[in-house]
């Protein structure tokens, strides 16, 4: 049976907000805004779900009122995501766009594999067509980011690959605690020899996830074994290759925790090629809870990352950065 673990963000406002309603209902901010403002194109059961959540959280839904489309009256925010906008990245970018639209602000999108080598980030301070930037998993070296910071350009990093200086604002999920929770789950089912297929060795996320895994093992009195750790790009091909290496070991691991859901799918493919059944012969876990985790047989046990919340928080943080100096990182433990 599919199990999900939530990797959250720190912080909160202590009041009923559109964001809180979104978290409770699983609906987008744009949909909730249409409900609260009497907009059309909303199903009656969706309106009722929002009303019930608003009342349960301690507030009353406002009376529907006519709503005119928000007008863009300010410069747009530059959003850079040099990756294909599928699954993980698509959810974050969509959330950024919806949140900006709610505030009547546009977005300049720089996305896709073709722009990964672009020098646009270091050129941002000289541009006049954007008022700030949201940089998602930026591949740029620290020197480029330091140029922005030194010139006072407001920007926010989402899930940065490496550690960033404290004067740069960054948003990330609780990678350490998410990884610890899913390994604890495996330990509770009796697993002790657990393989790991993690991300590239130079990614901070990789270190946080491995750290959480090792912490869970230590709590159970199990010493981590580096022979059971493999790393690579977060793709299914990595799971096939690295998962195959782990499953050919003697003794082989009885479970494998994976950097993301795509890697987990690759490990499941490697297991099937060796005649191993999941979960009867091998347990496999993923991370992110993207669509592919619900397309496997059996459905994948995974850690749900708050991708939409990360996008919304990034927009809020960028707005604050435009009003005041950066105050450091915002992320889970």
N, C-alpha and C positions, 0 to 999 in steps of 0.2 A: 504494500500500500504506500502511496506517495506521502512523504512527510515533508513539511516545510519549516524552515527556521528563518526568523526575520532578523536581518542585520540593519539596525536603525541609525538615526542621527541623534546627536545630543541637542538639548535645548528645548525651549517652548515658551509660549506667551502667557499661559494661564487664563486665556479667555477663549470664547467660542469664535472661531475664525473659519473662513472658507477652507483653509488648509486643513483644519481639524475635521471639518465635515467630509472633505475628500478622503482623509485617512480612514474615517469610519465606514464610508460607503463604498470606497473603491472607485468612485467616479472621478472624472477629470474636473479641474477647477473651472474650466469653461462651461461644462454641463451644469455644475452647481450654481454658477453665476447666472446662467439662463433661468434656472428654476427660481432663485431668490429674487430675480428682477422681472419675473413674469414673461420671459421670452418664449418663443414658440419652438416647435420641433423637439419637444421633450415628452416622452411617454408618461402616461398618468401614473404608472407604478413607480417610475423614477422620481416623479414629484413627491409621491407619498413617502418613498424611502428617505428622501432628503428631509421632509417635514418631521418624520419620526426621529431622525438622528438629531436634528436641531433642538427639538423639545427635550430629548433625553440628555443632551449635553447642557441643558439649563437655560436655553434661550427660546424665544418664539420666532418662528419664521415671519419675516416682514410681509405685509400685504403686497401681492403682485402689482407692479406698476410698469407702464410702458417704458421701454428702454431703447434708446437710439444707439446705433453702432458707435463704439469708441473712436475718437479721431486721433490720429497720430499728430501730436503737436510738438514733439521733441525729436532730437536726433536719435537714430536707432542705435541699438547695442550690437557690437560686432561679436559674432559667435563663431568660434573656430573649432571644428571637429574633423580632423583630417583622416577620417575613416568612413567606410560604407555605413550609411544610416539604416542599419538593420538591427533588430533585437535590442541589445544593450544601449547602443548609441542613439538609436532612433527614439527610444523612450525618453532619454534625457533631453534631446534637442526639442522634441515635441512639447515637453513640459516647459522648457525655457520659452518657446514661442507662445504657448498659451498664456503663461504668466505675464509676459511682456504685453500681449494683446489686451489683457484685462486692465492694464495700466495705460492703455492708449499709446503704447510704444512699439516701434517696429524692430526688425532684426535684420542685420546683414549677415548672411550665412556663408561661411567658407568651409566646405565639406567635401569629403571623398578622398580616396587613395591618391588621386592625381595631384593633390595640393600638399602632400605630406612634406615635401622639400621646400615649400614656399618660404620666403623671407618676410612675409607680411607682418608678423608679430613685431619685429624690430622697427618696422616702418609705421606702426600705429600712432606714435606720438605726433607725427607730422601730418596725419590725415585729418580732414575736417568733416568727414561724412559719418562719424560715429562718436558717441559720447563715452564709451567704456567698452569693456570686452569680457566675455566668458570664454575661457580656454579649456576645452574638454580633453583630458588625458594628453596634454601637450607634449609633442616629441622634441620641442625646442630645447637647446641647452640652457643652463641657468643664466649664462651671459645675456641671452636675448631677453629673458624675463627681468633681469636686473636693470636692463636699459629702460624698460617700462617703469619699473619702480623708482629708479633714480630721477626720471623726468616727471614723476607724479601722475602718471597715467593710471586711471582706475581700472583694475581688472581683477577677475576671480578665477582661480584654478579649480577644476572639477576632477577629482581622483587623479592627482598628479602621479607620474611614474616614480619620481624620486622625492626625497625629503626636500622641503623648500624652506628658505629663511623665514623667521618668525614674523617679519614685517610684510609677508605676502599672504593674502587671504586664500585659503583653500577649503574645499568641501569634499568630504569623502565619507564612505560608509564605515560601519564598525567591523572592519575586516578581521581583527584579532578575535573579538568575541563571537562573531559568526562562525569562524573556523573552529573555535573551541567548542561551540555548542554542537556542531555536527559530528565532531570526533567523539564527544561525550556520548552522543546518541549511539554511535557504533560500539563504543566500549560497553554501554548498558546491554547491548545484545551479545556480549561475550567476545567481541573481537579484540585481539591484542597485537596481532601482526598486520599492521595497516600500511599499505603503500600510499604514496603521495605523488600526484602529478601536478606540479605547480607551474607558475608563470616564469617569465624570464628572470634570471638571477639579479639583474640590475633594477628591478621594479620594487618600490617600497611596499606595494600591495603584496607581493610575493613574500617578503619578509614577515609582514604582519600575519598573513594566513598561516605560514609555516610555524610562526611563534605560537599562534592560538592552538594549532594541532599538537605541538610539543607540550604545551601547558596542560592540555587535557590528558595526554598520556602520563605526564608526571603526576597529576592528581590521582591517577589510578595506579601509581607505582610502576609504570612501564617506562623503560629507557628508550628514547627515540633512536632510530637506526638510520644513519645517512645512506646506507645501501638501499633503503626502501624509498628514497626520494629521487624523483626525476623532474626535469623542468623543460620548458619550451614555450613557443608562442601559444596563445590561448585559442587553439583551433582543434577541430576534430582529428586532423592528421597527427597532432601531437599525442592525443589520446591513443590512437592506434599504435603509434611507434613506441611511446613510453609505456603504455599499458601492456603491450606485448612483452617488453623487456621484463616488467615486474611479474607478469604471469608465467614467464618461462623460468623464474627462479625456483630453486628447491631448497627449503619449502617455499611455496608461493604465498603471497599475502592473502588473507581471507576477505579483505575489504580494501577499496581504493578510494581516497578522497581526491577530488579533482578541482583545479583552479576555477573552472567555470562549467556550465552545462554542456557546451560544445565539446570540451575535452572529455567529459563524462560519456558522451555519446560515442566518442572514439574508443574509449576503454571498453564500453559494452560491445562494440564491434569486435575488438580484439578478443574479448572473452568468448563471444559466439564462435569465432574462427577456431577456438581451441576446445570447443564442445562444452564450455562452462555455462551454467544457467545463472541468471540474475533474478532473484536474490538467493536461490537455493545453494549455489556453489560459491558465489561471490557477491558481496555488497558493493555498490558504487554510489557515490554522492557527488552532487554538483554544487554550483554556486551561481547566483543571479536570478534564478526562476524565470528565465525567458521562455518563449513559446515552445521551443524544442523539448523542454523538460516535461511537457504534457503530451508529447507525441511519441514517446518511447513506450515499449512494452517490456517489463512493467514501467509505470510512470516513475520518473526519477525523483529520488529524495534530494532536496536541494535547499539552499539558503536564499531567501528572498531579499534582494537588495532594494532599498527604497529609491529606485531610479527617478520616479516622478518627483519625489520630495527633494532629491538632490538638485534637480533642475530648478524647482521653485526656490529653494534656499539660495542657489547661486544667483538668481535674479535679485532677490532681496539683498544679498551681500554686496552685489555690484552697485545697487542703488545707494547703500550705506557708504561704500567706498567713494562714490562720487560726491557725497556730502561731507565726509570726514576722512582722516588718514586711516589706512588699514589697521586692523587690530589683531591679526593672527589667524591661525587655522581654526576651522570648525569641522570636527569629525567625531565619529564614535570611538570607543575604546576597543 
